[in-house]
Amino acid sequence: MDINSAFNSGLRGFQNANQTAARSAETIARRSGGLAEDRTVETALVEAVTAENQAAAATQVVRAADETSGSLIDTRA
């Protein structure tokens, strides 16, 4: 796998996690303020935990790509 591709996949995963967390936070805020919302707080909380796990996994992908890139540079130097 191309290192840049792995790095970009990790970044995309982190961005998706960020968007999911923001959407969940918005749902929780709207529900706590008494505003109408299609989703329940429970669903938003589950999605928030999912986003946290996705961000952790994406971080590991970026870290692995970074370490692999560093190893390749050391090997070629």
N, C-alpha and C positions, 0 to 999 in steps of 0.2 A: 504494500500500500504506500502510496506517495505521502511523504511527511506533511506536505502542505494540505493535502486532502484530509488527513487525519486531524490536523490542527483546525482546519475550517469546519469539519464536522463537530468537533468539540465546541467551537465558538457558536455554531448554529444551535447546538443542544443547550448551551447556556442561555442564549437569547430566547429560545422557546420556553425554557424554565422561568426566565424573568417575566415573560409575557403572561404565562399561566399564573404566576404568583401575583402579578399586578391585577389580573382579572379576578382572582380569588379575593384579594384584599378589597377590591371595589364592591364585590358582592357582599362581603361581611359588613363593610361600612354602610352600604345602602340598607341592608336588613337591620342593622342596629339603629339606624336613624328612622326606621319605620317606613322606608320607601319601598315601593313595589320592585320586585326582582323575580326573574324566572327561576333562578336556582336557589336551593336551600343553603343555609349556613353550613350544614353538615357536608353537603357536596363541595362547597368552597373550601372547607377545612381539609377534606381528603385531597382535593386538587393542590392545595398549598403544600401538603406533605409530599405529594408526588413531585411537585416542582422542586422541592428541596432535594429529593433523591436524584432527580434528573440533573440538577445543577452539580451535585457532588460527582455523578458519573461523568458529566461533561468535563469537569475540572480534571478528573483522572485521565481522560483522553488527551486533553491539552498538555498535561504534565508528561504523559508518556511520549507524545510527539516531540515535546521539547527535549526530553532526555535522549530520545533516539537521534534527534538532530544533532545534539551535542556529541553523542558517541560517534556519529558519522564524521563530524568535523575533526574530532580527535584522531580517528582512524586515518583520515586523509592528510593530516598535517605532518 
